[in-house]
Amino acid sequence: MTQLIEKINNASSLEELENLRIETLGKKGILTLEFAKMKSIPNEEKKAFAQNLNEQKVKVTNAIEAKKVVLEKEALNKKLENEKIDVTRFNNELSCGATHPVVETMDRIITYFQNLNFAVEEGPLVEDDFHNFEALNLPKYHPARDMQDTFYNKDYTLLRTHTSPVQIRTMLKQDPNTPIRMIAPGTVFRRDFDITHTPMFHQIEALVVDDADKVSFANLKHVLVEFLQHMFGDVEVRFRPSFFPFTEPSAEVDISCVFCKGEGCRVCSHTGWLEVLGCGVVDQNVFTAVGYKNKSGYAFGLGVERFAMLIHNIGDLRSLFESDTRLLGQFR
Ligand code: DAH
């Protein structure tokens, strides 16, 4: 008996203790088997026999319970020690953020034009019909309004579909005789969603205004060729006649495909060219709408996402807005 109690006290794990319990008190344990002998014990000895066995059982049970408390406490302490978290510890593996490719591209373009002395202007995202359409030579029911699927609000305001209304706001806020050289970066909204369209995206607008005949299409062309070669490297630039209500003449500008160098590939639909922006000479109707006389100007507008995708070879526009750290991590 003393040997058994000693074994219990020396048990080094809960498992060992449990085995000792089974060996003594389990179905086939030594003490259990002793109790079974009761039947064959003469009646007059039964009481003493049972008493003795019960005393032993109580001793063993108590010893096991006591040891169990000690071992459980030890196990808990060990677990706590192993799982300890030092909340003050600096984890070198913490990944740090990166500038989103759209913001980075926007910043690059802004810096480029600031270096050419362009001011950075802003306008509201919730616009009215006058600034977003009417003053830009897009009268009501003009078919060209269909080019831009607009989100309208109940109060006849709308989410601006392009950054061009900032041209109007800038011209209205300053004296018509002060020359303008501005860009307007910002968010725009259209009801469109597929691989190449998201309902929210970013544009950069530019407007240059001065006395009539001081600003020409040639100036526009020079500025854009320099700009596009700064952004995309050694590319060819071509101007294709096009239509925008607020410019006349208007052009769309293509660069030779940055992926196949103009040979023709999937990205450029085998044309060798990529369309990158719209531009033109400011339509006189726009000047009339803001009360400017004897002025000339040029303007252009570009999609920032399109630039970011071409610069970083990103295939699906939507991936720019999914906040997937596997994409963003590549720009760290
Ligand atoms: N606002 C046009 C658009 O969203 C882009 C644009 C084209 C802007 C020609 C201009 C421009 O200033 O001259 O599609």
Residues whose N, C-alpha, C, O or C-beta is under 5 A from the ligand:
A	BS01	DAH	T161 H162 S164 A206 F244 T247 G278 C279 G280 A299 F300 G301
